[in-house]
Amino acid sequence: MRTSLFTEEACALAFAALGTCYHLWTPEDFEVIFTDEDGFKVGMTIIGICSKMVPDVRILTFELMSNHIHITASGKEDRIMHLFNLIKSFIMRWTRANGRDVRWESFIAGIRQLATLDEVRNVIVYDNRNGFVVNPSCTPFSYRWGANRFYFNPDAKELAQLKSRPMSLRDRQRATRSRKADGADGLLSFEGYALPLSFCEIDSGERLFRSPSQYFFKISRSVETSKGIASELHERVFYTDDELFRTISSISRKKYGTGTPSQTPAEAKIELAKLMHYEYNATLKQISRILKLAPALLASLFPKIG
């Protein structure tokens, strides 16, 4: 991994060298596809296989969730959509082979061109945070089902490369339930699934950031950026107590003259509580902790959340 600092100009050149970049995603409200670890391993392997089958698409990062997918990639839009359709077709084969009745009609990808360097940076960060924001037992560097844990993480890269092995033809056929992927060579198997380092251009994604510290700042502090992207995709994104506290404290300081939300007047607290709920998807417990409002009062304000 490169640990030296890059200039903004160097990052811009790296962005230009990628060609056109896109963010692809599927609906967040789709039914659950991957119900256990074995299912996630199949999903990871299918994404790796399909990447090898469409080599003109360069995946910068991706995240596999229980019911949806995020991919940041460069290439032609129709080829990225072709990649998605391959992924979908193989996942459909796998679910049907396992007796699963999934309604695939609404599993449709959205895709958006990323016109600027900052847009690509923000979407890479958004994708790499996706598993962490819905799974409190993970961090953006430990969620297993994506490329996220290898970004600016040399120890994880080295360990994975040491423990990986070439993925066999039998493994590929088992995942896809097909012989169509027999020519998808070059994948490595790690912990029972396709290693993202063998098909995802993580180095190219890292070159878009001036330094590891810039990436870390964005992934740990860019609450408003994540909120904006989630709104565009009609997704619900959740935040940790620390993230919410920093954001609400800043809003409280600007609107009410104090950076301690719990010390604002009663009416201001109610306004902040509504903001936290409607704009930041905060739970009742988070609102209560940060604003020091009684749970009974919040339950009466927001009877449908917990």
VEXROVEX-303923 format. One record per atom (N, C-alpha, C): atom name; residue number from 1; residue in one letter; x, z, y. Coordinates in steps of 0.05 Angstrom, whole numbers. Layout:
<atoms>
atom_nr_rest_X_Z_Y
CA_NUM_A_X_Z_Y
...
</atoms>
This chain:
<atoms>
atom_nr_rest_X_Z_Y
N_1_M_17_0_-24
CA_1_M_0_0_0
C_1_M_18_0_25
N_2_R_9_-14_45
CA_2_R_24_-15_70
C_2_R_18_10_86
N_3_T_39_24_93
CA_3_T_35_49_109
C_3_T_43_45_138
N_4_S_55_22_145
CA_4_S_63_17_172
C_4_S_38_12_189
N_5_L_42_15_216
CA_5_L_20_10_234
C_5_L_19_-20_242
N_6_F_-5_-31_243
CA_6_F_-8_-59_251
C_6_F_-19_-60_279
N_7_T_-13_-81_293
CA_7_T_-25_-85_319
C_7_T_-52_-97_316
N_8_E_-68_-95_337
CA_8_E_-95_-107_337
C_8_E_-92_-138_333
N_9_E_-71_-149_344
CA_9_E_-67_-178_341
C_9_E_-62_-185_311
N_10_A_-46_-169_297
CA_10_A_-41_-173_269
C_10_A_-67_-172_253
N_11_C_-83_-152_260
CA_11_C_-109_-150_246
C_11_C_-127_-174_251
N_12_A_-126_-184_276
CA_12_A_-142_-207_283
C_12_A_-133_-232_268
N_13_L_-107_-235_264
CA_13_L_-96_-257_249
C_13_L_-104_-255_219
N_14_A_-104_-231_209
CA_14_A_-112_-226_181
C_14_A_-142_-233_178
N_15_F_-158_-226_198
CA_15_F_-186_-233_197
C_15_F_-191_-263_198
N_16_A_-176_-277_215
CA_16_A_-178_-306_218
C_16_A_-170_-320_191
N_17_A_-150_-309_178
CA_17_A_-140_-321_153
C_17_A_-161_-319_130
N_18_L_-180_-300_133
CA_18_L_-200_-297_112
C_18_L_-221_-319_113
N_19_G_-224_-333_135
CA_19_G_-246_-351_138
C_19_G_-271_-336_146
N_20_T_-294_-347_138
CA_20_T_-320_-335_145
C_20_T_-326_-312_127
N_21_C_-333_-289_138
CA_21_C_-340_-265_122
C_21_C_-370_-259_124
N_22_Y_-380_-247_102
CA_22_Y_-408_-241_100
C_22_Y_-412_-213_88
N_23_H_-435_-202_94
CA_23_H_-444_-177_81
C_23_H_-468_-185_65
N_24_L_-468_-179_39
CA_24_L_-490_-185_21
C_24_L_-500_-158_11
N_25_W_-527_-155_9
CA_25_W_-538_-130_-1
C_25_W_-565_-136_-14
N_26_T_-574_-118_-31
CA_26_T_-600_-120_-44
C_26_T_-617_-96_-35
N_27_P_-643_-98_-40
CA_27_P_-661_-77_-29
C_27_P_-655_-49_-39
N_28_E_-655_-30_-21
CA_28_E_-650_-2_-28
C_28_E_-673_10_-43
N_29_D_-697_0_-39
CA_29_D_-721_12_-51
C_29_D_-728_-1_-78
N_30_F_-709_-16_-90
CA_30_F_-714_-27_-117
C_30_F_-714_-5_-138
N_31_E_-727_-11_-161
CA_31_E_-727_9_-182
C_31_E_-699_13_-193
N_32_V_-695_36_-207
CA_32_V_-669_42_-218
C_32_V_-661_23_-240
N_33_I_-637_12_-238
CA_33_I_-626_-6_-258
C_33_I_-607_8_-277
N_34_F_-588_22_-265
CA_34_F_-567_35_-280
C_34_F_-573_65_-282
N_35_T_-580_74_-306
CA_35_T_-590_101_-310
C_35_T_-569_120_-320
N_36_D_-546_110_-329
CA_36_D_-526_128_-339
C_36_D_-498_115_-335
N_37_E_-477_130_-343
CA_37_E_-450_120_-339
C_37_E_-444_94_-353
N_38_D_-454_91_-378
CA_38_D_-450_66_-392
C_38_D_-462_42_-377
N_39_G_-485_46_-365
CA_39_G_-497_25_-349
C_39_G_-480_17_-325
N_40_F_-470_37_-311
CA_40_F_-453_32_-288
C_40_F_-428_16_-297
N_41_K_-417_23_-320
CA_41_K_-393_9_-330
C_41_K_-399_-20_-335
N_42_V_-422_-25_-346
CA_42_V_-430_-53_-351
C_42_V_-433_-68_-324
N_43_G_-446_-55_-304
CA_43_G_-450_-67_-278
C_43_G_-423_-73_-265
N_44_M_-405_-55_-266
CA_44_M_-378_-60_-254
C_44_M_-364_-83_-268
N_45_T_-367_-84_-294
CA_45_T_-354_-106_-309
C_45_T_-367_-133_-303
N_46_I_-393_-133_-300
CA_46_I_-407_-158_-294
C_46_I_-398_-168_-266
N_47_I_-395_-151_-247
CA_47_I_-386_-159_-220
C_47_I_-358_-171_-222
N_48_G_-340_-158_-237
CA_48_G_-313_-168_-240
C_48_G_-313_-195_-254
N_49_I_-328_-198_-275
CA_49_I_-329_-224_-290
C_49_I_-339_-246_-271
N_50_C_-361_-241_-257
CA_50_C_-372_-261_-239
C_50_C_-353_-269_-217
N_51_S_-337_-249_-207
CA_51_S_-317_-255_-187
C_51_S_-297_-275_-198
N_52_K_-289_-272_-222
CA_52_K_-270_-291_-235
C_52_K_-282_-318_-239
N_53_M_-309_-319_-242
CA_53_M_-323_-344_-247
C_53_M_-327_-359_-221
N_54_V_-325_-345_-198
CA_54_V_-329_-358_-172
C_54_V_-304_-351_-155
N_55_P_-281_-363_-162
CA_55_P_-256_-354_-149
C_55_P_-253_-362_-120
N_56_D_-270_-380_-110
CA_56_D_-268_-387_-82
C_56_D_-282_-366_-64
N_57_V_-295_-346_-75
CA_57_V_-305_-323_-60
C_57_V_-286_-300_-63
N_58_R_-278_-289_-41
CA_58_R_-259_-267_-41
C_58_R_-274_-241_-34
N_59_I_-277_-224_-54
CA_59_I_-290_-198_-49
C_59_I_-271_-179_-36
N_60_L_-278_-168_-13
CA_60_L_-261_-149_2
C_60_L_-268_-121_-7
N_61_T_-293_-115_-12
CA_61_T_-301_-90_-23
C_61_T_-329_-93_-33
N_62_F_-338_-74_-50
CA_62_F_-366_-75_-60
C_62_F_-373_-46_-68
N_63_E_-398_-41_-71
CA_63_E_-408_-16_-80
C_63_E_-432_-20_-98
N_64_L_-431_-8_-122
CA_64_L_-453_-10_-141
C_64_L_-468_16_-141
N_65_M_-494_15_-134
CA_65_M_-511_39_-134
C_65_M_-530_37_-158
N_66_S_-545_58_-163
CA_66_S_-563_58_-186
C_66_S_-584_36_-185
N_67_N_-591_27_-160
CA_67_N_-612_7_-158
C_67_N_-606_-15_-138
N_68_H_-582_-16_-126
CA_68_H_-576_-37_-108
C_68_H_-546_-42_-106
N_69_I_-538_-63_-92
CA_69_I_-510_-72_-91
C_69_I_-504_-79_-62
N_70_H_-479_-73_-54
CA_70_H_-468_-82_-29
C_70_H_-442_-97_-35
N_71_I_-438_-120_-22
CA_71_I_-413_-136_-25
C_71_I_-405_-146_2
N_72_T_-380_-141_9
CA_72_T_-368_-154_33
C_72_T_-348_-174_23
N_73_A_-351_-199_31
CA_73_A_-335_-221_19
C_73_A_-331_-243_40
N_74_S_-310_-259_34
CA_74_S_-306_-283_50
C_74_S_-310_-308_33
N_75_G_-318_-330_45
CA_75_G_-324_-354_31
C_75_G_-347_-368_43
N_76_K_-356_-389_30
CA_76_K_-380_-403_39
C_76_K_-405_-388_31
N_77_E_-425_-388_49
CA_77_E_-449_-372_44
C_77_E_-462_-380_17
N_78_D_-464_-406_12
CA_78_D_-478_-414_-13
C_78_D_-462_-405_-38
N_79_R_-436_-404_-35
CA_79_R_-420_-395_-58
C_79_R_-422_-364_-62
N_80_I_-425_-350_-41
CA_80_I_-429_-321_-43
C_80_I_-457_-316_-56
N_81_M_-476_-331_-48
CA_81_M_-503_-329_-60
C_81_M_-502_-337_-90
N_82_H_-485_-357_-96
CA_82_H_-482_-365_-124
C_82_H_-470_-342_-140
N_83_L_-450_-328_-128
CA_83_L_-438_-305_-141
C_83_L_-460_-284_-147
N_84_F_-476_-278_-127
CA_84_F_-498_-258_-131
C_84_F_-517_-267_-153
N_85_N_-524_-292_-153
CA_85_N_-543_-301_-174
C_85_N_-532_-299_-202
N_86_L_-505_-303_-204
CA_86_L_-492_-299_-230
C_86_L_-494_-270_-238
N_87_I_-487_-252_-219
CA_87_I_-488_-223_-224
C_87_I_-516_-215_-233
N_88_K_-536_-225_-219
CA_88_K_-564_-218_-225
C_88_K_-571_-228_-253
N_89_S_-563_-252_-260
CA_89_S_-571_-264_-285
C_89_S_-559_-248_-309
N_90_F_-534_-240_-306
CA_90_F_-522_-224_-328
C_90_F_-534_-196_-330
N_91_I_-540_-184_-307
CA_91_I_-552_-157_-308
C_91_I_-580_-159_-320
N_92_M_-594_-181_-314
CA_92_M_-621_-185_-327
C_92_M_-618_-188_-357
N_93_R_-598_-202_-366
CA_93_R_-593_-205_-395
C_93_R_-589_-178_-408
N_94_W_-572_-162_-394
CA_94_W_-565_-136_-405
C_94_W_-589_-118_-407
N_95_T_-605_-117_-386
CA_95_T_-629_-99_-386
C_95_T_-649_-108_-408
N_96_R_-653_-134_-410
CA_96_R_-671_-144_-430
C_96_R_-661_-138_-459
N_97_A_-635_-141_-463
CA_97_A_-624_-135_-489
C_97_A_-627_-106_-496
N_98_N_-630_-89_-476
CA_98_N_-633_-60_-480
C_98_N_-663_-52_-479
N_99_G_-681_-71_-479
CA_99_G_-709_-65_-480
C_99_G_-721_-55_-454
N_100_R_-707_-61_-431
CA_100_R_-716_-52_-405
C_100_R_-734_-73_-392
N_101_D_-756_-64_-382
CA_101_D_-775_-82_-368
C_101_D_-772_-78_-338
N_102_V_-755_-93_-326
CA_102_V_-749_-91_-297
C_102_V_-762_-114_-283
N_103_R_-776_-109_-261
CA_103_R_-789_-130_-245
C_103_R_-769_-142_-226
N_104_W_-757_-163_-234
CA_104_W_-734_-175_-219
C_104_W_-743_-191_-195
N_105_E_-768_-197_-191
CA_105_E_-777_-215_-170
C_105_E_-768_-205_-142
N_106_S_-767_-179_-138
CA_106_S_-759_-169_-112
C_106_S_-730_-162_-109
N_107_F_-714_-168_-130
CA_107_F_-686_-162_-129
C_107_F_-672_-187_-115
N_108_I_-676_-188_-89
CA_108_I_-667_-212_-73
C_108_I_-646_-203_-54
N_109_A_-625_-219_-52
CA_109_A_-603_-211_-34
C_109_A_-608_-219_-6
N_110_G_-601_-201_13
CA_110_G_-599_-208_41
C_110_G_-569_-215_47
N_111_I_-564_-232_66
CA_111_I_-537_-239_72
C_111_I_-534_-243_102
N_112_R_-513_-233_114
CA_112_R_-509_-236_143
C_112_R_-479_-242_148
N_113_Q_-475_-262_165
CA_113_Q_-447_-268_173
C_113_Q_-436_-247_191
N_114_L_-411_-241_187
CA_114_L_-396_-221_203
C_114_L_-378_-236_222
N_115_A_-386_-237_247
CA_115_A_-372_-255_265
C_115_A_-347_-244_278
N_116_T_-344_-218_278
CA_116_T_-321_-206_292
C_116_T_-305_-188_273
N_117_L_-281_-182_281
CA_117_L_-264_-164_266
C_117_L_-277_-136_264
N_118_D_-288_-127_286
CA_118_D_-301_-100_285
C_118_D_-325_-100_266
N_119_E_-340_-122_265
CA_119_E_-363_-123_247
C_119_E_-353_-120_218
N_120_V_-332_-134_211
CA_120_V_-322_-133_183
C_120_V_-312_-105_177
N_121_R_-297_-93_196
CA_121_R_-287_-66_192
C_121_R_-311_-47_187
N_122_N_-331_-49_204
CA_122_N_-353_-30_202
C_122_N_-368_-33_176
N_123_V_-371_-58_167
CA_123_V_-386_-62_142
C_123_V_-370_-53_118
N_124_I_-344_-58_118
CA_124_I_-327_-48_97
C_124_I_-330_-17_95
N_125_V_-329_-4_118
CA_125_V_-332_25_118
C_125_V_-360_33_109
N_126_Y_-380_19_118
CA_126_Y_-408_25_110
C_126_Y_-411_22_79
N_127_D_-401_0_68
CA_127_D_-403_-3_39
C_127_D_-387_19_24
N_128_N_-363_25_34
CA_128_N_-347_44_20
C_128_N_-357_73_22
N_129_R_-375_78_41
CA_129_R_-388_104_44
C_129_R_-413_106_28
N_130_N_-424_84_18
CA_130_N_-451_83_8
C_130_N_-456_103_-15
N_131_G_-437_104_-34
CA_131_G_-441_123_-56
C_131_G_-439_151_-47
N_132_F_-421_157_-29
CA_132_F_-417_184_-19
C_132_F_-441_195_-5
N_133_V_-455_179_11
CA_133_V_-477_190_27
C_133_V_-502_197_11
N_134_V_-504_187_-14
CA_134_V_-527_194_-30
C_134_V_-519_212_-53
N_135_N_-493_218_-56
CA_135_N_-484_235_-78
C_135_N_-466_257_-67
N_136_P_-477_281_-63
CA_136_P_-462_302_-51
C_136_P_-438_312_-67
N_137_S_-436_304_-92
CA_137_S_-414_312_-109
C_137_S_-390_294_-105
N_138_C_-392_273_-89
CA_138_C_-371_253_-86
C_138_C_-361_252_-57
N_139_T_-338_240_-54
CA_139_T_-327_233_-27
C_139_T_-324_202_-28
N_140_P_-319_190_-5
CA_140_P_-314_161_-5
C_140_P_-289_153_-21
N_141_F_-273_173_-29
CA_141_F_-249_167_-45
C_141_F_-252_176_-74
N_142_S_-275_185_-82
CA_142_S_-279_193_-110
C_142_S_-302_179_-123
N_143_Y_-321_168_-108
CA_143_Y_-344_154_-121
C_143_Y_-332_131_-138
N_144_R_-340_129_-163
CA_144_R_-327_112_-182
C_144_R_-336_83_-182
N_145_W_-360_78_-173
CA_145_W_-372_52_-179
C_145_W_-370_33_-155
N_146_G_-345_25_-149
CA_146_G_-340_7_-127
C_146_G_-310_5_-122
N_147_A_-303_-9_-101
CA_147_A_-274_-11_-93
C_147_A_-266_11_-74
N_148_N_-285_27_-65
CA_148_N_-280_47_-44
C_148_N_-257_66_-50
N_149_R_-254_76_-74
CA_149_R_-234_96_-79
C_149_R_-205_86_-79
N_150_F_-202_60_-78
CA_150_F_-175_48_-78
C_150_F_-165_41_-49
N_151_Y_-183_43_-30
CA_151_Y_-175_36_-2
C_151_Y_-157_58_9
N_152_F_-133_49_17
CA_152_F_-113_67_28
C_152_F_-108_91_11
N_153_N_-107_87_-15
CA_153_N_-104_109_-34
C_153_N_-83_100_-55
N_154_P_-58_101_-49
CA_154_P_-37_91_-67
C_154_P_-36_105_-94
N_155_D_-41_131_-94
CA_155_D_-41_146_-119
C_155_D_-62_136_-138
N_156_A_-86_131_-128
CA_156_A_-108_120_-145
C_156_A_-101_93_-155
N_157_K_-88_76_-139
CA_157_K_-80_50_-147
C_157_K_-60_51_-170
N_158_E_-39_68_-165
CA_158_E_-18_70_-185
C_158_E_-28_80_-212
N_159_L_-44_101_-211
CA_159_L_-55_113_-236
C_159_L_-72_92_-251
N_160_A_-89_78_-236
CA_160_A_-106_58_-249
C_160_A_-90_36_-262
N_161_Q_-69_27_-248
CA_161_Q_-53_5_-259
C_161_Q_-38_14_-284
N_162_L_-29_39_-284
CA_162_L_-14_50_-307
C_162_L_-32_52_-331
N_163_K_-58_59_-327
CA_163_K_-76_65_-349
C_163_K_-94_41_-356
N_164_S_-91_19_-343
CA_164_S_-108_-5_-348
C_164_S_-95_-22_-370
N_165_R_-112_-39_-381
CA_165_R_-103_-58_-401
C_165_R_-119_-84_-397
N_166_P_-109_-107_-407
CA_166_P_-124_-131_-405
C_166_P_-152_-129_-418
N_167_M_-172_-139_-404
CA_167_M_-199_-137_-415
C_167_M_-202_-159_-436
N_168_S_-212_-152_-459
CA_168_S_-214_-170_-481
C_168_S_-239_-189_-478
N_169_L_-238_-211_-493
CA_169_L_-261_-229_-493
C_169_L_-285_-215_-504
N_170_R_-281_-198_-524
CA_170_R_-304_-183_-536
C_170_R_-317_-165_-515
N_171_D_-301_-152_-499
CA_171_D_-311_-135_-477
C_171_D_-328_-150_-458
N_172_R_-319_-174_-451
CA_172_R_-334_-191_-431
C_172_R_-360_-200_-443
N_173_Q_-359_-208_-469
CA_173_Q_-384_-217_-482
C_173_Q_-404_-194_-485
N_174_R_-394_-170_-490
CA_174_R_-411_-147_-494
C_174_R_-426_-141_-467
N_175_A_-412_-144_-445
CA_175_A_-424_-138_-419
C_175_A_-445_-159_-411
N_176_T_-438_-184_-415
CA_176_T_-455_-206_-405
C_176_T_-476_-215_-425
N_177_R_-472_-207_-451
CA_177_R_-490_-217_-472
C_177_R_-491_-247_-472
N_178_S_-468_-259_-467
CA_178_S_-466_-288_-464
C_178_S_-438_-298_-469
N_179_R_-435_-323_-475
CA_179_R_-409_-336_-478
C_179_R_-401_-351_-452
N_180_K_-419_-350_-432
CA_180_K_-414_-365_-408
C_180_K_-389_-355_-393
N_181_A_-382_-330_-397
CA_181_A_-360_-318_-383
C_181_A_-334_-318_-400
N_182_D_-333_-333_-421
CA_182_D_-310_-333_-439
C_182_D_-284_-341_-424
N_183_G_-286_-357_-404
CA_183_G_-262_-366_-389
C_183_G_-255_-348_-366
N_184_A_-269_-326_-363
CA_184_A_-263_-308_-340
C_184_A_-239_-290_-346
N_185_D_-216_-301_-346
CA_185_D_-192_-286_-353
C_185_D_-181_-271_-329
N_186_G_-162_-253_-335
CA_186_G_-147_-240_-313
C_186_G_-158_-213_-305
N_187_L_-179_-204_-319
CA_187_L_-190_-177_-312
C_187_L_-175_-155_-327
N_188_L_-173_-132_-314
CA_188_L_-162_-109_-327
C_188_L_-185_-89_-332
N_189_S_-182_-75_-355
CA_189_S_-202_-54_-362
C_189_S_-190_-27_-356
N_190_F_-206_-10_-343
CA_190_F_-198_17_-335
C_190_F_-221_36_-339
N_191_E_-218_56_-355
CA_191_E_-239_76_-360
C_191_E_-265_62_-371
N_192_G_-261_40_-384
CA_192_G_-283_27_-397
C_192_G_-298_6_-381
N_193_Y_-287_-2_-358
CA_193_Y_-300_-23_-342
C_193_Y_-279_-39_-327
N_194_A_-287_-60_-314
CA_194_A_-269_-78_-300
C_194_A_-257_-63_-276
N_195_L_-230_-63_-274
CA_195_L_-216_-50_-253
C_195_L_-218_-66_-227
N_196_P_-230_-55_-205
CA_196_P_-232_-70_-181
C_196_P_-206_-82_-170
N_197_L_-184_-69_-176
CA_197_L_-158_-79_-167
C_197_L_-152_-107_-179
N_198_S_-164_-114_-201
CA_198_S_-159_-139_-214
C_198_S_-177_-162_-205
N_199_F_-196_-156_-188
CA_199_F_-213_-178_-178
C_199_F_-222_-174_-149
N_200_C_-216_-152_-136
CA_200_C_-224_-147_-109
C_200_C_-199_-147_-91
N_201_E_-200_-161_-68
CA_201_E_-177_-164_-51
C_201_E_-176_-140_-31
N_202_I_-169_-117_-42
CA_202_I_-167_-93_-26
C_202_I_-145_-94_-5
N_203_D_-123_-106_-13
CA_203_D_-101_-109_7
C_203_D_-110_-125_31
N_204_S_-126_-146_27
CA_204_S_-136_-163_49
C_204_S_-155_-146_66
N_205_G_-171_-129_54
CA_205_G_-189_-112_69
C_205_G_-173_-92_85
N_206_E_-152_-80_74
CA_206_E_-136_-61_88
C_206_E_-122_-72_112
N_207_R_-114_-98_111
CA_207_R_-100_-110_133
C_207_R_-118_-113_158
N_208_L_-144_-109_155
CA_208_L_-162_-111_178
C_208_L_-162_-85_194
N_209_F_-149_-64_185
CA_209_F_-147_-39_199
C_209_F_-119_-35_209
N_210_R_-117_-23_233
CA_210_R_-91_-20_245
C_210_R_-74_0_230
N_211_S_-86_19_216
CA_211_S_-72_39_202
C_211_S_-91_54_183
N_212_P_-80_68_163
CA_212_P_-97_85_146
C_212_P_-113_105_163
N_213_S_-101_115_184
CA_213_S_-115_135_200
C_213_S_-139_123_214
N_214_Q_-138_97_223
CA_214_Q_-161_85_235
C_214_Q_-183_82_214
N_215_Y_-176_74_190
CA_215_Y_-196_72_169
C_215_Y_-209_99_163
N_216_F_-192_120_161
CA_216_F_-202_147_155
C_216_F_-220_157_178
N_217_F_-213_151_203
CA_217_F_-230_160_225
C_217_F_-257_147_223
N_218_K_-257_121_217
CA_218_K_-282_106_216
C_218_K_-300_116_193
N_219_I_-287_121_170
CA_219_I_-303_128_147
C_219_I_-313_157_148
N_220_S_-300_173_164
CA_220_S_-308_202_166
C_220_S_-323_208_192
N_221_R_-322_190_212
CA_221_R_-333_197_238
C_221_R_-353_177_249
N_222_S_-354_153_239
CA_222_S_-370_132_251
C_222_S_-399_134_244
N_223_V_-412_156_252
CA_223_V_-440_161_245
C_223_V_-459_140_258
N_224_E_-455_135_283
CA_224_E_-472_116_297
C_224_E_-469_88_287
N_225_T_-445_80_279
CA_225_T_-441_53_268
C_225_T_-456_51_241
N_226_S_-454_71_224
CA_226_S_-468_70_198
C_226_S_-498_69_203
N_227_K_-507_85_222
CA_227_K_-536_86_228
C_227_K_-546_58_237
N_228_G_-530_44_254
CA_228_G_-538_18_263
C_228_G_-539_-3_241
N_229_I_-520_-2_223
CA_229_I_-520_-21_201
C_229_I_-544_-15_182
N_230_A_-548_10_177
CA_230_A_-571_18_159
C_230_A_-597_8_171
N_231_S_-600_11_197
CA_231_S_-625_2_210
C_231_S_-629_-28_207
N_232_E_-607_-44_209
CA_232_E_-609_-73_205
C_232_E_-618_-80_177
N_233_L_-608_-64_157
CA_233_L_-614_-70_129
C_233_L_-639_-56_119
N_234_H_-652_-40_137
CA_234_H_-676_-25_130
C_234_H_-669_-5_108
N_235_E_-646_7_109
CA_235_E_-638_27_90
C_235_E_-639_55_103
N_236_R_-642_75_86
CA_236_R_-640_103_95
C_236_R_-612_112_88
N_237_V_-598_121_109
CA_237_V_-571_132_105
C_237_V_-572_162_111
N_238_F_-558_177_95
CA_238_F_-558_206_98
C_238_F_-530_216_107
N_239_Y_-530_238_121
CA_239_Y_-505_248_133
C_239_Y_-500_277_124
N_240_T_-474_284_123
CA_240_T_-467_311_117
C_240_T_-473_329_140
N_241_D_-473_356_136
CA_241_D_-477_375_157
C_241_D_-457_371_180
N_242_D_-432_367_173
CA_242_D_-411_364_193
C_242_D_-416_339_210
N_243_E_-423_317_198
CA_243_E_-429_293_213
C_243_E_-453_297_231
N_244_L_-474_308_221
CA_244_L_-498_313_237
C_244_L_-492_332_260
N_245_F_-477_353_255
CA_245_F_-471_373_275
C_245_F_-455_360_298
N_246_R_-435_345_292
CA_246_R_-419_332_313
C_246_R_-437_313_330
N_247_T_-454_298_316
CA_247_T_-471_278_331
C_247_T_-492_293_348
N_248_I_-506_312_336
CA_248_I_-527_326_351
C_248_I_-515_343_373
N_249_S_-491_354_369
CA_249_S_-478_370_390
C_249_S_-471_352_414
N_250_S_-462_328_408
CA_250_S_-456_309_430
C_250_S_-481_302_445
N_251_I_-503_297_431
CA_251_I_-528_290_445
C_251_I_-538_314_461
N_252_S_-536_338_449
CA_252_S_-545_362_463
C_252_S_-529_367_489
N_253_R_-503_361_487
CA_253_R_-486_365_511
C_253_R_-494_347_533
N_254_K_-500_322_526
CA_254_K_-507_302_546
C_254_K_-535_307_558
N_255_K_-554_315_541
CA_255_K_-582_317_550
C_255_K_-588_345_561
N_256_Y_-576_366_549
CA_256_Y_-584_393_556
C_256_Y_-561_410_567
N_257_G_-538_399_569
CA_257_G_-516_414_582
C_257_G_-502_434_564
N_258_T_-507_433_538
CA_258_T_-493_451_519
C_258_T_-486_437_494
N_259_G_-462_441_484
CA_259_G_-454_429_459
C_259_G_-462_445_434
N_260_T_-477_466_438
CA_260_T_-487_482_416
C_260_T_-517_479_414
N_261_P_-526_461_396
CA_261_P_-555_454_394
C_261_P_-573_478_391
N_262_S_-563_499_376
CA_262_S_-580_522_370
C_262_S_-585_539_395
N_263_Q_-570_534_417
CA_263_Q_-574_549_441
C_263_Q_-591_535_462
N_264_T_-602_512_455
CA_264_T_-619_498_474
C_264_T_-646_512_475
N_265_P_-662_507_497
CA_265_P_-689_518_498
C_265_P_-707_509_476
N_266_A_-728_523_471
CA_266_A_-746_518_449
C_266_A_-756_489_448
N_267_E_-765_479_471
CA_267_E_-775_452_472
C_267_E_-753_431_466
N_268_A_-729_437_475
CA_268_A_-707_419_469
C_268_A_-700_419_439
N_269_K_-702_442_427
CA_269_K_-697_444_398
C_269_K_-717_427_382
N_270_I_-742_427_391
CA_270_I_-763_411_378
C_270_I_-756_381_380
N_271_E_-748_374_404
CA_271_E_-740_346_409
C_271_E_-716_338_391
N_272_L_-697_356_390
CA_272_L_-673_350_373
C_272_L_-681_349_344
N_273_A_-699_366_336
CA_273_A_-708_366_308
C_273_A_-721_340_301
N_274_K_-738_330_319
CA_274_K_-751_304_315
C_274_K_-731_281_313
N_275_L_-711_283_331
CA_275_L_-690_262_331
C_275_L_-674_263_304
N_276_M_-667_287_295
CA_276_M_-653_290_270
C_276_M_-669_279_247
N_277_H_-694_284_247
CA_277_H_-711_274_225
C_277_H_-716_244_226
N_278_Y_-725_234_249
CA_278_Y_-733_206_250
C_278_Y_-710_187_253
N_279_E_-688_195_266
CA_279_E_-666_177_271
C_279_E_-643_181_251
N_280_Y_-640_205_240
CA_280_Y_-617_211_223
C_280_Y_-624_221_195
N_281_N_-650_219_188
CA_281_N_-659_226_161
C_281_N_-651_253_152
N_282_A_-649_272_170
CA_282_A_-641_299_163
C_282_A_-662_314_147
N_283_T_-653_330_128
CA_283_T_-672_346_112
C_283_T_-680_371_128
N_284_L_-701_384_119
CA_284_L_-710_409_132
C_284_L_-687_430_133
N_285_K_-673_432_111
CA_285_K_-652_452_109
C_285_K_-629_445_129
N_286_Q_-623_420_132
CA_286_Q_-602_412_152
C_286_Q_-611_418_180
N_287_I_-636_411_186
CA_287_I_-647_417_213
C_287_I_-647_447_218
N_288_S_-655_462_199
CA_288_S_-656_491_202
C_288_S_-629_503_206
N_289_R_-609_494_191
CA_289_R_-582_504_193
C_289_R_-570_498_220
N_290_I_-573_473_230
CA_290_I_-560_465_254
C_290_I_-574_476_279
N_291_L_-601_476_279
CA_291_L_-616_484_302
C_291_L_-625_514_301
N_292_K_-621_526_277
CA_292_K_-629_553_273
C_292_K_-659_557_279
N_293_L_-675_538_268
CA_293_L_-704_540_270
C_293_L_-715_549_243
N_294_A_-737_564_244
CA_294_A_-749_575_220
C_294_A_-760_553_202
N_295_P_-754_555_176
CA_295_P_-764_535_157
C_295_P_-794_531_159
N_296_A_-810_553_164
CA_296_A_-839_550_165
C_296_A_-847_533_189
N_297_L_-833_536_211
CA_297_L_-839_519_235
C_297_L_-833_490_229
N_298_L_-811_484_216
CA_298_L_-803_457_209
C_298_L_-822_445_189
N_299_A_-831_461_170
CA_299_A_-850_451_150
C_299_A_-876_443_163
N_300_S_-884_456_184
CA_300_S_-909_449_198
C_300_S_-905_424_215
N_301_L_-880_420_225
CA_301_L_-874_396_241
C_301_L_-871_371_223
N_302_F_-858_375_200
CA_302_F_-852_352_182
C_302_F_-861_359_154
N_303_P_-887_359_149
CA_303_P_-897_368_123
C_303_P_-889_350_99
N_304_K_-879_325_105
CA_304_K_-873_307_83
C_304_K_-844_306_75
N_305_I_-827_322_88
CA_305_I_-798_322_81
C_305_I_-791_349_70
N_306_G_-768_349_55
CA_306_G_-759_375_44
C_306_G_-730_379_49
</atoms>
